Amino acid sequence: MNIMKFKAVIFTNSTWGLPLINELYKMDILYGIVIPTKVHSENDQIIQFARQNRISLISVGKEHLKHELKDWLMEINPDVALCMTFPYLIPQAVLDIPAKGIVNFHFGKLPKYAGPDPVFWYLKEGKRTITITAHRMGLEFDQGQILFEKEVQIIPGENWGILGSRLSLSSVSMISSILSKIQESPENLKEIENVMNSKSIDLKSLQIDWVKQTADEIENLVNACNPKYGGAITNFRGVVVRILEVSPADLRNVHSFTPGNIVLADAHQGIFVLCSDYKFLRINLLWTPEGYISGQKLVALGVRGNEKFYTNEPIVESNATKDAMLS
């Protein structure tokens, strides 16, 4: 079948789906968009796109998957559906409707990086490349048949949001290959096997350990936490704060400090902190209960050298943390 004659729909829950939506629309094969009922600003952009371009759109909760969604899809009768960041497990009755199945874009190598947020783990672990896996969906998350894989370089210093956006743009180049591959016999496709339980991302995963983590490990964690988790967690002056951006720094003649200590607080350069490997990080941006503050602003507000960021004080979960963990 000529891929330009396909009828496609897309399941998505964020602006990461917009590059795919735009490409399918330009190919003149986009016939519908599925989003969850949860209202947020990113879905507003998708709704606006559908209205402006007269694309059928349905908003569904878990309770709508077996009936309302099924009926809507059967009316469109698509050849294929694509899925990016859709949060619900799709039942077999819906998986069977598109003639060529539903293809999910997973930002991680399967089965090793199964789970809801592999981008976080790639960044936290300091990986240099990340794999986009396109797979025909099965009855469980991150299972089914692999259709296409694409390896993407991770740019040093990029955060969760930047990397995710780049991956969504990079996914567009995979569409033609995927639409060709799904026409092959299923027997020719590799089945995803031995999917392990993914590591959960809890508050401890987001916490900086100044005593144990190196400067590189802390920078990796900070990048993995920005913006989705609101920054990497630490304690300063007895208050939970979140660091959103750091950069490596080279200091000389610094003595008698321990990891977590502010070794330099300068009105023009900002604040610099010692890490466990006796390398230094400049704190560029952090969140406090009073707002987002730069290192230079902290100095202007009275933060001085020899003050300290701590690890082991009890974490008090803020509303920002709860919102991030539930999104």
C-alpha positions as CSV (number, residue, x, y, z in Angstrom):
1,M,0.0,0.0,0.0
2,N,1.3,3.5,-0.9
3,I,2.0,5.2,2.4
4,M,0.6,8.5,1.0
5,K,-2.8,6.8,0.9
6,F,-2.7,5.8,4.6
7,K,-5.3,7.1,7.0
8,A,-3.6,7.9,10.3
9,V,-4.6,9.1,13.7
10,I,-2.3,10.1,16.6
11,F,-2.5,9.6,20.3
12,T,-0.6,12.2,22.4
13,N,-0.5,14.1,25.6
14,S,2.0,16.9,25.1
15,T,3.6,19.3,22.6
16,W,6.1,16.6,21.9
17,G,3.4,15.1,19.7
18,L,3.1,18.3,17.6
19,P,6.0,17.6,15.2
20,L,4.4,14.2,14.3
21,I,1.0,15.9,14.0
22,N,2.4,18.5,11.6
23,E,4.2,16.0,9.5
24,L,1.1,13.7,9.1
25,Y,-1.0,16.8,8.3
26,K,1.5,17.9,5.6
27,M,1.4,14.4,4.2
28,D,-2.4,14.7,4.0
29,I,-2.9,11.5,6.0
30,L,-3.9,12.9,9.4
31,Y,-7.5,12.0,10.1
32,G,-7.8,12.3,13.9
33,I,-6.1,13.1,17.2
34,V,-6.7,11.5,20.6
35,I,-5.8,13.3,23.8
36,P,-6.5,12.5,27.5
37,T,-9.3,14.4,29.3
38,K,-6.7,16.0,31.7
39,V,-6.6,19.7,30.7
40,H,-3.2,21.4,30.6
41,S,-1.6,24.1,28.5
42,E,0.2,21.7,26.1
43,N,-3.1,19.9,25.2
44,D,-4.6,23.4,24.6
45,Q,-2.1,23.8,21.7
46,I,-3.1,20.5,20.2
47,I,-6.8,21.3,20.5
48,Q,-6.2,24.7,18.8
49,F,-4.3,22.9,15.9
50,A,-7.2,20.5,15.4
51,R,-9.8,23.3,15.3
52,Q,-7.8,25.5,12.9
53,N,-7.2,22.6,10.5
54,R,-10.6,20.9,11.0
55,I,-9.1,17.6,12.2
56,S,-11.3,15.3,14.2
57,L,-10.3,15.3,17.9
58,I,-11.5,13.2,20.8
59,S,-10.6,13.7,24.5
60,V,-10.8,10.4,26.5
61,G,-10.4,9.2,30.0
62,K,-9.6,5.6,31.0
63,E,-13.3,4.9,31.2
64,H,-13.9,5.9,27.6
65,L,-11.3,3.6,26.0
66,K,-13.5,0.6,25.4
67,H,-16.6,2.3,24.0
68,E,-16.4,6.0,23.0
69,L,-12.8,5.8,21.7
70,K,-13.6,2.5,20.0
71,D,-16.7,3.9,18.2
72,W,-14.8,7.1,17.2
73,L,-11.9,5.0,15.7
74,M,-14.2,2.6,13.9
75,E,-15.9,5.6,12.2
76,I,-12.5,6.9,10.9
77,N,-11.3,3.3,10.1
78,P,-7.6,4.3,10.1
79,D,-4.9,2.2,8.6
80,V,-2.5,3.1,11.4
81,A,-2.3,5.0,14.6
82,L,0.9,6.7,16.1
83,C,1.4,7.2,19.8
84,M,3.6,9.6,21.6
85,T,3.4,10.3,25.4
86,F,-0.1,8.9,25.7
87,P,-0.6,7.8,29.4
88,Y,-3.2,5.1,29.2
89,L,-2.8,1.4,28.4
90,I,-4.8,0.8,25.3
91,P,-7.1,-2.3,25.3
92,Q,-7.0,-5.0,22.7
93,A,-10.3,-4.0,21.2
94,V,-8.8,-0.6,20.3
95,L,-5.4,-2.0,19.2
96,D,-7.2,-4.2,16.6
97,I,-9.0,-1.3,14.9
98,P,-6.2,0.2,12.8
99,A,-5.4,-2.3,10.1
100,K,-1.6,-2.0,10.7
101,G,-1.8,-1.5,14.4
102,I,-0.8,1.3,16.8
103,V,2.9,2.4,16.8
104,N,4.4,3.9,19.9
105,F,7.5,6.2,20.0
106,H,9.5,5.3,23.1
107,F,12.4,7.6,24.0
108,G,14.7,4.8,25.2
109,K,16.2,1.4,24.2
110,L,13.8,-1.5,24.8
111,P,13.6,-3.5,26.8
112,K,16.4,-2.0,29.0
113,Y,14.8,1.4,29.3
114,A,11.2,0.4,29.6
115,G,9.0,2.7,31.8
116,P,7.3,6.1,31.7
117,D,10.4,8.4,31.7
118,P,13.5,6.9,30.2
119,V,14.8,10.4,29.3
120,F,15.3,11.1,33.0
121,W,17.5,8.0,33.5
122,Y,19.5,8.6,30.3
123,L,20.4,12.1,31.6
124,K,21.0,11.1,35.2
125,E,23.3,8.2,34.2
126,G,25.3,10.5,31.9
127,K,24.7,8.6,28.7
128,R,26.0,10.1,25.5
129,T,23.4,8.7,23.1
130,I,19.7,7.8,23.4
131,T,17.6,5.5,21.3
132,I,14.2,6.3,19.9
133,T,12.3,3.0,19.6
134,A,9.2,2.7,17.4
135,H,7.3,-0.4,18.2
136,R,3.9,-1.8,17.4
137,M,2.1,-1.8,20.7
138,G,1.1,-4.8,22.7
139,L,-1.2,-5.4,25.6
140,E,1.3,-4.2,28.2
141,F,3.4,-1.0,28.2
142,D,6.6,-1.1,26.2
143,Q,5.9,-4.5,24.7
144,G,5.1,-5.6,21.1
145,Q,7.3,-5.6,18.0
146,I,10.2,-3.3,17.2
147,L,9.7,-1.5,13.9
148,F,12.5,1.0,13.8
149,E,15.3,2.3,16.1
150,K,17.2,5.6,15.8
151,E,20.1,6.6,17.9
152,V,20.4,10.3,18.8
153,Q,23.4,12.1,20.3
154,I,22.9,13.7,23.7
155,I,24.3,17.2,23.7
156,P,26.5,17.9,26.8
157,G,24.6,20.1,29.2
158,E,21.1,19.8,27.7
159,N,18.3,19.2,30.1
160,W,15.2,17.0,30.1
161,G,13.0,19.5,28.3
162,I,15.5,20.3,25.5
163,L,16.4,16.6,24.9
164,G,12.7,15.6,24.8
165,S,11.9,18.3,22.3
166,R,14.8,17.3,20.1
167,L,13.7,13.6,20.2
168,S,10.2,14.6,19.2
169,L,11.6,16.5,16.2
170,S,13.9,13.7,15.3
171,S,11.0,11.2,15.4
172,V,9.6,12.9,12.3
173,S,12.3,11.5,10.1
174,M,11.3,7.9,11.1
175,I,7.7,8.1,9.8
176,S,8.3,6.9,6.2
177,S,10.4,4.0,7.3
178,I,7.8,3.0,10.0
179,L,4.9,3.2,7.5
180,S,6.8,0.9,5.2
181,K,7.9,-1.5,7.9
182,I,4.4,-2.0,9.3
183,Q,3.4,-3.5,6.0
184,E,5.8,-6.4,6.5
185,S,4.7,-9.8,7.9
186,P,4.7,-9.7,11.7
187,E,6.9,-12.9,11.6
188,N,9.7,-10.7,10.3
189,L,9.7,-8.3,13.2
190,K,11.6,-8.5,16.4
191,E,9.5,-9.1,19.5
192,I,10.3,-7.1,22.6
193,E,11.1,-9.7,25.3
194,N,12.3,-9.7,29.0
195,V,10.8,-6.3,29.8
196,M,11.9,-5.6,33.4
197,N,10.1,-3.5,35.9
198,S,11.2,0.1,35.4
199,K,12.9,2.0,38.1
200,S,10.5,4.4,39.9
201,I,11.4,8.1,40.0
202,D,10.7,9.0,43.7
203,L,11.9,11.9,45.8
204,K,15.1,10.1,46.7
205,S,15.9,9.8,42.9
206,L,15.7,13.6,42.7
207,Q,17.9,14.4,45.7
208,I,21.5,15.6,45.5
209,D,24.0,13.7,47.7
210,W,26.8,16.2,48.1
211,V,28.9,13.7,50.0
212,K,28.8,10.8,47.5
213,Q,28.0,12.4,44.1
214,T,30.7,13.9,41.8
215,A,30.3,17.2,40.1
216,D,29.4,15.4,36.8
217,E,26.8,13.2,38.6
218,I,25.2,16.3,40.2
219,E,25.1,18.2,36.9
220,N,23.6,15.1,35.2
221,L,20.9,14.9,37.9
222,V,20.1,18.6,37.7
223,N,19.7,18.4,33.9
224,A,17.5,15.3,34.3
225,C,15.2,17.2,36.7
226,N,14.7,20.3,34.6
227,P,11.9,21.2,34.0
228,K,9.6,18.2,34.6
229,Y,10.6,17.5,38.3
230,G,11.2,21.2,39.2
231,G,14.9,20.8,39.7
232,A,17.2,18.6,41.8
233,I,16.4,18.6,45.5
234,T,18.8,19.9,48.2
235,N,18.6,21.7,51.5
236,F,19.8,25.2,52.2
237,R,19.4,27.1,55.5
238,G,17.0,24.4,56.6
239,V,14.7,24.8,53.6
240,V,14.1,22.5,50.6
241,V,15.3,24.2,47.4
242,R,15.7,22.9,43.9
243,I,18.6,23.5,41.6
244,L,17.7,23.8,37.9
245,E,20.9,24.7,36.2
246,V,24.6,24.4,37.0
247,S,27.9,24.6,35.1
248,P,31.3,23.2,35.8
249,A,33.8,25.7,37.2
250,D,37.6,25.8,37.8
251,L,38.7,27.4,41.0
252,R,42.2,27.7,42.5
253,N,43.5,28.1,46.0
254,V,40.4,26.8,47.8
255,H,41.1,25.1,51.1
256,S,39.4,23.8,54.2
257,F,35.9,23.2,52.7
258,T,33.8,20.1,52.6
259,P,31.3,18.9,49.9
260,G,28.3,21.1,49.7
261,N,30.1,24.2,50.9
262,I,29.8,27.5,49.0
263,V,33.5,28.2,48.4
264,L,32.9,31.5,46.6
265,A,30.0,33.9,46.5
266,D,30.6,36.8,44.1
267,A,28.1,39.4,43.0
268,H,29.2,39.2,39.4
269,Q,30.0,35.5,39.0
270,G,27.5,33.9,41.4
271,I,28.0,31.1,43.8
272,F,30.3,28.1,43.5
273,V,29.9,24.8,45.4
274,L,32.4,22.1,46.2
275,C,31.5,18.5,45.2
276,S,32.7,15.1,46.5
277,D,35.4,14.8,43.9
278,Y,36.8,18.2,44.8
279,K,35.5,19.7,41.6
280,F,33.3,22.7,41.6
281,L,29.9,23.7,40.2
282,R,28.5,27.1,39.7
283,I,24.8,27.4,40.7
284,N,23.2,29.3,37.8
285,L,19.5,28.9,38.8
286,L,17.5,27.5,41.6
287,W,14.0,27.5,43.0
288,T,13.2,28.6,46.5
289,P,9.8,28.9,48.2
290,E,10.1,32.6,47.3
291,G,10.7,32.1,43.6
292,Y,13.3,31.3,40.9
293,I,16.7,33.0,41.8
294,S,20.0,33.2,40.0
295,G,23.3,32.7,41.8
296,Q,24.1,36.4,41.5
297,K,20.8,37.3,43.0
298,L,21.5,35.0,45.9
299,V,24.7,36.8,46.6
300,A,22.8,40.2,46.4
301,L,20.4,38.8,49.0
302,G,23.1,38.0,51.4
303,V,24.3,34.4,50.7
304,R,28.0,34.2,51.6
305,G,31.0,31.9,51.2
306,N,31.2,28.9,53.7
307,E,27.5,28.5,53.8
308,K,26.4,25.0,52.9
309,F,24.0,22.9,50.9
310,Y,23.0,19.7,52.8
311,T,21.8,16.3,51.8
312,N,20.6,14.4,54.8
313,E,18.0,16.7,56.3
314,P,14.4,15.4,56.0
315,I,12.7,16.2,52.7
316,V,9.5,18.0,53.0
317,E,7.4,17.5,49.8
318,S,6.3,20.8,48.4
319,N,3.3,21.3,46.2
320,A,5.6,21.8,43.2
321,T,7.1,18.4,43.9
322,K,3.7,16.8,44.1
323,D,2.6,18.4,40.8
324,A,5.8,17.2,39.1
325,M,5.5,13.7,40.4
326,L,1.9,13.4,39.3
327,S,2.3,14.8,35.8
